[in-house]
Amino acid sequence: MSVYPPRGARRTWMYEFQYRRQRYWKAGFPTRMAARAAEAEHLKTLKTPSTLTAMGSDFRTVANDYLDYSRRKFSTKNYKGKVFVYQQFLVHAGNCPFAAIDARRVEEYLATRHPNSNYNRHRKALCALFAWGFHRGLISANPCVYVGNMPHQVARRRIPTQEEMVKILLAAGEYRPFFLCLYALAARLGEINNLRWDDVNFEKREVMLWTRKGTGEYRAQVKAMNQEVYDELHRLYNKRSGQYVFPNPETGQPYRNRRAQIKRACLNAGVPYYSWHSIRHHVASLLADHFKESLPTIQRMLGHTQISTTSRYVQSLGDDVRGAADLLSLKKSPENKSENKMPG
């Protein structure tokens, strides 16, 4: 437990401490004694069951409240994944009091989840629920912080070759403009699916894409249109009937699921089934391996906030790595230099 004097732009005293692996802090106190007193009161509150906890909220009630919050904050896929996890936990543990769930009960449930990658996904969803409840005073600690992830090997993603990608684009039929934008703009599925005409600037040949990836808040990224994308979008603009560029003709709204379209395109192209996201991985590897673009450039093209994320997309070896591997050849080792010389 510590208190800190005014520093820099902060002109008041603050306190900071950890309790059950959680960090707490607050500023705005005029004196050191005031900060100390507030710190002691905060710690006392954490050690005393809250009013909400005393009311005995059950797991189902809290999970439903969190799901209402998640429906607005996260993607539909994320939301549905959480619904499934909490339903499975209810089947296993029953509708017990939310505050009574400890690390042991969480571990017992996770032990039924196989393989380890599934274990980790369920732990992540439960951890998000308990963290939400913790910050609202429903529990004094998140039990998932005492339960670690299981090691697992991330499977190497299958991505189409350039030849397969061309076949897919040609076999896309009426959905070819959608496929082309996804490919040429190195975009995420949701970014193109929800693209509006207000975000297409034909004069500057730019498209503004919106995503919540990385920060959780909507952020914009401007992408340049090549000639193919410009021609296709300009053709569609002349026939537009609403605010969305690629709407479902039956509803006028974005498609809720486009999986059938990529499956049909792969089938017609005579290539194995690839997911929508595989196209994005293909573009990243193509830029790195064939066009020798730098990792920061690819990062900006993909719209990643962290370059470490971009590195996972690039499934190729740079010339520097290949050159280093050649140096380790036994034929080039120092001991064999004399043997490798031509006789005089």
Buried (B, 14 or more C-beta within 10 A) or exposed (E): EEBBEEEEEEEBBBBBBEBEEBEBEBBEBEEEEBBBEBBEEBBEEBEEBBEBBEEEBBBBBBBEBBBEEBBEEBEEEBBBBBBEBBEBBBEBBEEBBBBEBEBEBBBEBBEEBEEBBBBBBBBBBBBBBBBBBBEBBBBBBBBBBBBEEBEEEEEEBEBBEEEBBEBBBEBBEEBBBBBBBBBBBBBBBBBBBBBBBEBBEEEEBEBBBBBBBEEEEEBEBEBEBEEBBBEBBEEBEEEEEEEBBBBBEEEEEBBEEBEEBBEBBBEBBEBEEBBBBBBBBBBBBBBBBEEEBEBEEBBBBBBBEEEEBBBEBBBEEBEEEEEEEEEEEEEEEEEEEEEEEEEE
